[in-house]
Amino acid sequence: MFVSKAFFLWLLFTLFGSASVSWSLTIDNYSAAKNDRFANDASFILGDQNLSGIARASNNAWLVMISPNTFLCAAHYTPAVGDTIRFYRENDVNGASITRVAASTRQKVGASDLYIGTLDAPLPEGYAYYDYADEIVTDSTEWTATHRNRLLFHFGQSPGNYPPEQDIGVGFNLADVWVGLHTIDGSTAYVFAAIYEASGDPDYQKYESKVVGSDSGAPVFYKTDTGDLRVLGITWGTATWGKGDTGSLFTYVGSYADSVSRFVATNGLGYEPLAPSGFQAQRIGANQDVELRWQDLSSVETAYSIERKTSPNDSWTPLATLPADATRYEDAGAPPGELYYRLKALNKSVAGNSVEYVLAAP
């Protein structure tokens, strides 16, 4: 089918579908078990992946995390500053989740329809963020050499019936046609298309998918050789070819990787480290010094901070900063009476949730 795609490519520019904010994927052979993340079924087509870095904001806009606190989305449909975003750690809506807020540090990526923004605080470790394509592509020859016919995992609103923030469906398609620079709604970007083939076509995939009405800002991924998900594009619009072929259009991330990486380098933060567990204190020795112990649960902490106060209404006073992997501290010369201790893991400038212990007076 490659010849017909190339032959009708000129029509794509004139028949490009305007982006809108109506949402829903068409998924051939759709079933909730296979295609809906929050059906939480063992047969889900991406059940082997951590999808906790893909979310929808309270205004229904999509975003995909590319660092613990930075995200990509569509410029024409971005989470507004102050919108809340719930990230689900698992595919079970009753499992762990965390809420963040879209922050004001954000920008459009050049003239494209890509937008990059930040959260008010990083995600905790264990939540996902994703690498993105970084190959500069400017023509169809480079596209064929790097990405054409990659199997795509295409995210969008499910044909099922779910609350908006849990309405996350996945289908398959191939990265087919390189469109090149295209302009719509005030943005100009490098674009590629995934054509919606019919069953029997050599490029047809089971669970073949396409955007309906433009699933604006949802990511499309491929798997690397190591099995990790990598962002190839962000959904921008729809298209129709002269033969009646239809498909989905994506802003290609790779041609903007330098701009995206500069933003992350300037504004990105590391994970929020996991809080330690089992924090306790006891007096030891003839001097009644205090020994503090805990379990180190984080793999990203760079230090531990310990604070102390002598009554509930006092302010916390810094007591010690300990290196990563520490699990013990001795408060030599601790004052008599009841003592309050607070411990938190740090990942450079990012603090995890603190834990406290009240040591009764001897």
C-alpha positions in Angstrom: 0.0 0.0 0.0 3.1 2.3 0.1 2.7 3.5 -3.4 -0.9 4.6 -2.9 0.0 6.4 0.3 2.7 8.3 -1.5 0.4 9.0 -4.5 -2.3 10.6 -2.4 -0.1 12.4 0.0 -0.8 15.8 -1.6 -4.4 15.5 -0.6 -3.4 15.2 3.1 -2.4 18.9 3.1 -5.8 20.1 1.8 -8.0 17.7 3.7 -6.3 17.9 7.1 -9.0 17.8 9.8 -9.1 20.7 12.2 -8.3 19.7 15.8 -11.1 19.8 18.3 -11.7 18.7 21.8 -14.2 15.9 21.1 -12.6 12.6 22.1 -12.8 8.9 21.3 -10.6 6.3 19.6 -12.0 3.9 17.1 -10.5 0.6 17.9 -11.1 -2.4 15.6 -12.1 -5.6 17.5 -12.4 -3.4 20.7 -12.9 -5.1 24.0 -12.6 -3.5 27.4 -10.3 -6.3 28.7 -7.8 -5.8 25.9 -8.0 -2.1 25.2 -9.0 -0.2 28.4 -6.4 0.5 31.0 -8.8 0.7 33.9 -10.7 -2.5 33.0 -7.7 -3.8 35.0 -7.7 -7.1 33.1 -4.7 -9.4 32.8 -5.1 -9.5 29.0 -4.7 -5.7 28.6 -2.3 -5.1 25.7 0.0 -3.0 27.8 -0.3 -4.9 31.0 3.4 -5.3 31.2 4.1 -1.6 31.3 4.0 1.1 33.9 1.5 3.6 32.6 1.4 5.8 35.7 2.9 8.8 33.8 0.0 9.1 31.4 -2.9 11.1 32.7 -5.8 13.4 31.9 -6.3 16.7 33.8 -9.5 18.0 35.4 -10.2 19.9 32.1 -9.9 16.5 30.3 -6.6 17.4 28.5 -4.1 14.7 28.1 -0.5 14.8 29.2 2.5 12.4 29.3 5.3 12.8 31.8 8.9 13.1 30.4 10.5 13.8 33.8 9.2 13.5 37.3 7.7 17.0 37.1 7.5 17.9 33.3 5.0 16.8 30.8 4.2 17.1 27.1 0.8 17.8 25.6 -0.9 19.6 22.7 -0.6 23.4 22.6 -4.2 23.8 21.5 -5.5 21.6 24.4 -3.2 21.9 27.5 -4.1 21.5 31.2 -4.7 25.0 32.5 -2.6 26.4 35.3 -4.2 25.2 38.5 -6.0 22.2 37.0 -5.6 19.1 39.1 -4.2 15.8 37.6 -4.5 12.4 39.2 -1.9 9.8 38.4 -2.8 6.2 39.0 0.2 4.0 40.0 -1.5 0.9 38.8 -4.2 -0.1 36.4 -6.6 -0.6 39.3 -8.5 2.6 40.1 -8.7 1.5 43.7 -4.9 1.2 44.0 -2.4 3.9 44.8 -2.8 7.3 43.2 -1.5 10.8 43.7 -2.8 14.3 42.7 -0.7 17.1 41.4 -1.5 20.6 40.0 -0.5 22.1 36.7 2.0 24.8 37.4 2.7 28.1 35.6 6.2 27.3 34.3 5.3 26.2 30.8 5.8 27.1 27.1 4.9 26.2 23.6 7.7 24.4 21.8 8.7 26.7 19.0 5.9 27.2 16.4 4.7 23.6 16.8 1.6 22.3 18.5 3.7 20.7 21.2 3.5 22.2 24.7 5.7 21.4 27.7 4.7 22.2 31.2 5.4 21.4 34.9 3.6 20.1 37.9 3.6 21.9 41.3 5.7 19.0 42.7 7.5 16.0 41.2 5.9 12.5 41.2 7.1 10.1 43.8 9.5 7.4 42.7 7.7 4.4 41.3 5.6 6.6 39.0 6.6 6.6 35.4 8.1 9.1 33.0 9.1 8.3 29.5 11.9 8.8 27.1 11.0 10.4 23.7 12.3 10.2 20.2 15.3 12.4 19.5 16.1 11.7 15.9 15.8 14.9 13.7 13.6 14.0 10.8 12.9 16.5 8.0 12.0 14.4 5.0 10.5 11.0 4.1 13.8 9.4 3.4 14.9 10.0 7.0 11.5 8.9 8.2 11.7 5.6 6.4 15.2 5.0 7.8 14.2 5.7 11.4 10.6 5.2 12.2 8.4 4.1 9.3 6.3 1.0 10.0 7.1 1.0 13.7 4.2 -0.5 15.7 2.5 2.2 17.6 0.6 2.1 20.9 -2.0 4.7 20.3 -3.7 6.2 23.4 -7.0 8.0 23.4 -10.4 8.1 25.0 -11.9 4.6 25.1 -15.0 3.5 23.3 -16.1 2.3 26.7 -17.9 4.3 29.4 -15.5 5.6 32.1 -15.1 8.8 34.1 -12.9 11.3 32.1 -9.7 10.9 34.2 -10.0 7.1 33.9 -11.0 7.1 30.3 -7.8 5.8 28.8 -7.9 3.3 25.9 -5.1 1.9 23.8 -5.1 0.6 20.2 -2.5 -0.3 17.6 -1.3 1.2 14.3 1.8 1.7 12.3 3.8 4.8 11.8 3.1 5.2 8.1 3.4 8.4 6.2 5.8 11.3 6.7 3.8 14.5 6.1 6.5 17.1 6.9 5.9 20.7 8.0 2.2 21.5 8.1 0.3 24.5 9.5 -3.1 24.6 11.2 -4.7 26.8 13.8 -1.6 29.0 14.1 0.9 26.2 14.6 3.4 24.8 12.2 5.0 21.4 13.0 6.6 18.3 11.6 3.8 15.8 11.3 3.4 12.0 10.5 0.3 10.0 10.0 -0.9 6.6 10.9 -3.5 5.3 8.4 -6.5 3.3 9.5 -6.3 0.2 7.4 -9.1 -2.3 6.9 -8.7 -6.0 7.8 -6.9 -7.8 5.1 -4.5 -4.9 4.3 -0.8 -5.9 4.8 -0.4 -3.1 7.3 -3.5 -3.9 9.3 -3.1 -4.6 13.0 -5.4 -6.3 15.3 -7.0 -3.5 17.4 -6.3 -1.1 14.6 -7.0 2.4 15.9 -7.6 6.0 14.7 -8.6 9.3 16.3 -12.3 10.3 16.1 -12.7 14.1 16.3 -9.1 14.5 17.3 -7.9 13.0 20.6 -5.8 16.1 21.1 -2.6 15.7 23.1 -2.7 12.0 23.7 0.6 10.3 23.3 1.6 7.6 20.8 4.5 5.3 21.8 6.6 2.5 20.4 8.7 0.0 22.3 12.4 0.1 22.2 14.6 -3.0 21.8 14.7 -3.3 25.6 10.9 -3.2 25.8 10.5 0.3 27.2 7.9 2.7 25.9 9.2 5.8 24.0 7.1 8.7 22.9 7.0 9.2 19.2 4.3 11.8 18.8 1.5 13.8 20.3 -2.0 13.6 18.7 -2.9 16.7 16.7 -5.7 15.9 14.2 -7.2 13.7 11.6 -6.8 13.2 7.9 -8.6 11.9 4.8 -6.9 10.6 1.7 -8.3 10.8 -1.8 -9.2 7.1 -1.9 -11.3 7.6 1.3 -8.5 6.4 3.6 -8.6 8.0 7.0 -6.1 8.2 9.8 -4.5 10.1 12.7 -2.0 12.8 12.6 0.7 13.4 15.2 3.3 16.1 15.9 6.6 14.3 15.7 8.5 14.8 18.9 12.0 13.9 17.7 12.4 17.1 15.6 11.8 19.1 18.8 13.9 17.0 21.2 16.6 19.7 21.6 14.1 22.3 22.8 12.3 19.8 25.0 15.5 18.6 26.6 16.6 22.2 27.3 13.3 22.9 29.1 13.7 19.8 31.2 17.3 20.6 32.0 16.2 24.0 33.3 13.0 23.2 35.0 13.1 19.4 35.6 13.3 17.9 39.1 14.1 14.5 40.3 11.6 12.1 41.9 10.1 12.7 45.3 11.8 10.0 47.4 9.8 7.4 49.2 9.4 8.1 52.9 11.4 5.8 55.3 9.5 3.3 57.4 9.8 1.9 60.9 11.1 5.2 62.3 11.7 4.9 66.1 13.8 6.3 68.9 15.1 5.1 72.2 17.4 6.3 74.9 20.7 4.4 75.3 23.7 4.4 77.5 24.5 6.0 80.8 24.2 9.5 79.3 20.7 8.7 78.0 21.6 9.7 74.4 18.9 9.0 71.8 19.3 6.4 69.1 17.2 6.9 66.0 16.6 4.0 63.5 14.6 3.5 60.3 14.3 1.5 57.1 15.5 3.1 53.9 12.9 2.5 51.2 14.1 4.9 48.6 16.4 4.2 45.7 16.8 7.9 44.7 17.5 9.7 48.0 20.7 11.8 48.1 20.5 12.6 51.9 18.3 12.3 55.0 17.3 15.3 57.1 16.5 15.0 60.8 14.8 17.7 62.9 13.9 17.9 66.6 11.8 19.9 69.0 11.0 19.6 72.7 7.3 20.4 72.7 4.4 20.1 70.3 4.1 23.9 69.8 7.8 24.5 69.1 9.3 25.0 65.7 11.4 22.2 64.2 15.1 22.7 64.6 17.5 21.1 62.1 19.5 18.4 63.9 21.5 16.5 61.2 21.9 15.8 57.5 22.9 12.3 56.8 24.2 10.6 53.6 22.1 8.4 51.3 21.3 4.9 52.6 21.7 6.0 56.2 19.5 4.0 58.6 20.7 5.2 62.0 21.6 8.4 63.9 22.7 9.0 67.5 21.5 12.2 69.1 24.4 12.6 71.6 23.7 15.0 74.4 19.9 14.9 73.8 18.1 17.0 76.4 15.9 15.2 79.0 12.2 15.1 78.8 9.8 14.4 76.0 11.3 14.8 72.5 9.9 15.0 69.0 11.8 13.9 65.9 11.1 14.3 62.2 12.8 12.5 59.4 12.6 12.9 55.6 14.5 11.6 52.6 15.8 14.2 50.2 16.5 13.9 46.5 18.7 17.0 46.0 16.2 19.8 46.4 13.1 17.6 46.5 11.9 16.4 49.9 9.8 13.3 50.4 7.0 13.0 52.9 8.3 13.2 56.5 7.8 10.7 59.3 7.7 11.6 63.0 8.3 9.9 66.3 7.5 11.1 69.8 9.9 9.9 72.5 8.3 9.9 75.9 10.2 11.4 78.9 12.3 8.8 80.7 
